[in-house]
Amino acid sequence: MPSLTPSASKTRNPMNRLHTPPPQEQIYACHLPGRYIGYTVEAYFCDRFPYFEREEWERRIVTGRITVNGLPVALGTRLKEHDYIVTNMGVRTEPPADRKLEVVYEDDHLRAFNKGAPLPVHPSGRYFLNSMTELLRQRYPDEVPRPVQRLDATTTGLVLFAKTREAAYNLSQEFTRNRVHKEYLALVAGEPQSPRFVVDLPVGKVVGSARGVGPDIRNPKSAVTVFECLAVKEGVSLIRAVPHTGRTNQIRVHLASMGLPILNDEVYGEKIEGSYEYGLHAYRLVFHGPGGAMELTAPWPEHFSPLIEHSVLAGETKV
């Protein structure tokens, strides 16, 4: 698809919208999430932040770069409720990110954003200031950012943030109990054998933070996604994806397992050097919000348009 190659457009350069903060010391601080009570400190970091191997987290603990309640901590220490954990990651340069914060809906209970990419929801991996929660702390200094779901850094589209603790709890319950209808649009390499297909394959961990399917995965969890091919052009397909479960990387993993990797997905597909246009977009959410039933959509990125024009979505809104 021409618009996804680095040389595709001389009038529109995605790099122009990206921001790279200057190098700075990065310090992460949080109270222990309840589900990690009783974990050893090293097991907590390995499970919650798998972008480092266990040996690296252990090295950081031993050298005092991680403290619990203001004090250095030994390997094997069991974490307790309300523990306050501070991690000094040292001076680092963050990757560039699309920091625009486009609000597509707002009421007294929530804000819905059309997230750009690359941009994570929370500080993670190499990202810190270039994350939605940190940007929202700057834009709304009197509020606590409360995301009720998360998208991968390279996924664009709808992200909900609650304005109050009560709204955060209610919306989180909707997602946790799988009562939210989610639709994604995906640009993939190749053409599916059938216009509609279902992938019912458990998803589990493989290497590091990556997920996969098959007999060798660890901690497999059931995962079902319904796919519909909306258009095909020049070897690229536009796919509607409706996940019936909420596993990490579920859509990306399921499409890759069918030989249909999402374009510019460096983990489950192939990275396009120099391109910051990605192939997965969170398009529609239907759910019961604090104010009643809701249906929200997020305009798709411009590079989806060549396929959209050949699909049933042609009359709908785009960025």
Residue pairs with C-beta under 8 A, 6 or more apart in sequence:
1 187
1 233
1 234
1 235
1 236
1 263
1 303
1 306
1 307
2 8
2 234
2 306
3 9
3 277
3 302
3 303
3 305
3 306
4 187
4 263
4 264
4 272
4 275
4 277
4 279
4 303
5 272
5 275
6 272
6 273
6 274
6 275
12 302
14 98
14 275
14 276
14 277
15 96
15 276
17 98
17 100
17 116
18 96
18 97
18 98
18 99
18 118
18 276
19 96
19 97
19 98
19 99
19 130
20 93
20 94
20 95
20 96
20 97
20 130
21 93
21 94
21 129
21 130
22 93
23 91
23 92
23 93
24 91
24 92
24 129
25 88
25 89
25 90
25 91
26 88
26 89
26 90
26 91
26 92
26 123
26 128
27 86
27 87
27 88
27 89
28 86
28 87
28 89
28 123
28 128
29 84
29 85
29 86
29 87
30 84
30 85
31 82
31 83
31 84
31 85
32 44
32 79
32 80
32 81
32 82
32 83
32 84
32 85
33 48
34 81
36 44
36 47
36 48
36 79
37 79
37 80
37 81
38 78
38 79
39 47
39 78
39 79
40 75
40 76
40 77
40 78
40 79
41 61
41 66
41 68
41 73
41 75
41 76
41 77
41 79
41 85
42 54
42 57
42 58
42 61
42 75
42 76
44 79
44 85
45 52
45 57
45 60
45 61
45 66
45 87
46 52
46 54
46 57
49 57
49 124
50 205
50 208
50 209
51 124
51 125
51 208
51 209
53 208
58 75
60 66
60 87
61 73
61 74
61 75
62 75
64 72
65 87
65 88
65 89
65 90
66 72
66 73
66 85
66 86
66 87
66 88
67 73
67 85
67 86
68 77
68 79
68 83
68 84
68 85
69 83
69 84
70 84
70 86
79 85
89 128
92 126
92 128
94 126
94 127
94 128
94 129
94 130
95 118
95 126
95 127
95 130
96 118
96 130
96 276
97 116
97 118
97 119
97 127
97 130
97 131
97 153
98 116
98 117
98 118
98 119
98 276
99 116
99 119
99 130
99 135
100 116
101 113
101 132
101 135
101 136
101 139
102 113
102 114
102 116
103 111
103 112
103 113
104 112
104 113
104 114
104 158
104 296
104 297
104 298
104 299
105 111
105 112
105 296
106 112
107 291
108 163
108 291
109 162
109 163
109 164
109 167
109 289
109 290
109 291
110 148
110 160
110 161
110 162
110 163
110 167
110 171
110 289
110 290
111 160
111 161
111 163
112 158
112 159
112 160
112 161
112 285
112 296
112 298
113 132
113 158
113 159
113 161
114 156
114 157
114 158
114 298
114 299
114 319
115 121
115 132
115 151
115 155
115 156
115 157
115 158
115 159
115 282
116 156
117 153
117 154
117 155
117 156
117 276
117 278
118 153
118 154
118 276
118 278
119 127
119 130
119 131
119 132
119 153
120 127
120 130
120 131
120 132
120 152
120 153
121 131
121 132
121 133
121 147
121 150
121 151
121 159
122 131
122 132
122 133
122 147
122 150
123 131
123 133
123 134
124 131
124 153
125 153
127 153
128 134
129 135
132 145
132 147
132 159
132 161
133 145
133 147
136 143
136 145
136 161
137 145
143 163
145 161
146 161
146 162
146 163
146 164
146 165
146 167
146 168
147 159
147 160
147 161
147 162
148 160
148 161
148 162
148 168
148 171
148 172
148 175
149 159
149 160
149 175
149 180
150 159
151 157
151 159
151 282
152 249
152 252
152 280
154 264
154 265
154 278
154 280
155 184
155 278
155 280
155 281
155 282
156 278
156 280
156 281
156 282
156 298
156 300
156 301
157 184
157 281
157 282
157 283
157 298
157 300
158 282
158 283
158 284
158 285
158 296
158 297
158 298
159 282
160 171
160 285
162 168
162 171
166 290
167 289
167 290
170 289
170 290
171 287
171 289
171 290
174 180
174 287
174 288
174 289
175 246
178 244
178 245
178 246
179 287
179 288
180 285
180 286
180 287
181 242
181 284
181 285
181 286
181 287
182 242
182 243
182 282
182 284
182 285
183 240
183 241
183 242
183 283
183 284
183 285
184 240
184 241
184 242
184 243
184 251
184 280
184 281
184 282
184 283
185 230
185 238
185 239
185 240
185 241
185 280
185 281
185 283
185 300
185 304
185 313
186 238
186 239
186 240
186 241
186 251
186 255
186 262
186 279
186 280
186 281
187 236
187 237
187 238
187 239
187 262
187 263
187 279
187 280
187 303
187 304
187 307
188 236
188 237
188 239
188 255
188 260
188 261
188 262
188 263
188 279
189 235
189 236
189 260
189 261
189 263
189 269
189 270
190 235
190 237
190 259
190 260
190 261
191 229
191 232
191 235
191 237
192 227
192 229
192 237
192 239
192 258
192 260
194 229
195 228
195 229
196 226
196 227
196 228
196 229
197 227
197 258
198 224
198 225
198 226
198 227
199 223
199 224
199 225
199 227
199 254
199 255
199 257
199 258
200 222
200 223
200 224
201 213
201 223
201 254
201 257
202 213
202 217
202 220
202 221
202 222
202 223
203 211
203 212
203 213
203 217
203 220
203 221
203 223
203 247
203 248
203 249
203 250
203 253
203 254
204 211
204 212
204 213
204 217
204 218
204 219
204 220
204 221
205 211
205 212
205 217
205 218
205 219
206 212
206 216
206 217
206 218
210 249
210 267
210 268
211 217
211 247
211 248
211 249
211 250
211 253
212 253
212 257
213 253
213 254
213 257
221 245
221 247
222 245
223 243
223 245
223 247
223 250
223 253
223 254
224 243
224 244
224 245
225 241
225 242
225 243
225 244
225 245
225 250
225 251
225 254
226 241
226 242
226 244
227 239
227 240
227 241
227 242
227 254
227 255
228 239
228 240
228 242
229 237
229 238
229 239
230 238
230 239
230 240
230 307
230 311
230 312
230 313
231 237
231 238
231 307
231 308
231 310
231 311
232 238
232 307
232 310
233 306
233 307
233 310
236 263
236 307
237 260
237 307
238 304
238 307
238 308
238 310
238 311
239 255
239 260
240 283
241 251
241 255
243 250
243 251
247 253
249 267
249 268
251 262
251 280
252 262
252 265
252 267
252 268
252 269
252 280
253 268
255 261
255 262
255 268
256 262
256 265
256 268
256 269
261 268
261 269
261 270
262 268
262 269
262 278
262 279
262 280
263 269
263 272
263 278
263 279
264 270
264 271
264 272
264 275
264 277
264 278
264 279
265 271
265 278
265 279
265 280
277 301
277 303
281 298
281 300
281 301
281 304
282 298
283 297
283 298
283 300
284 295
284 296
284 297
284 298
285 294
285 295
285 296
286 293
286 294
286 295
287 293
287 294
288 294
297 316
297 317
299 317
299 318
299 319
300 308
300 318
300 319
301 319
302 318
302 319
304 318
305 318
308 314
308 316
308 318
